[in-house]
């Protein structure tokens, strides 16, 4: 009998939480004057991040299912 483990969504939730915390920190630092205002170039940064995520997904090794035996 094979037993497969499934992602329960925690890693996705943690990822989105870290993204929101990072964006909030970024905007806070810009508003506080610590970082320069990006003006019109911020969409390009989002596009670059998205492309990097896609490239990482293509080169990620697939996880093998576990069967529960040691």
Secondary structure, 3 states (H helix, E strand, C coil): CCCCCCCCCHHHHHHHHHHHHHHHHHHHHHHCCCCCCCCCCHHHHHHHHHHHHHHHHHHCCCCCCCCCCC
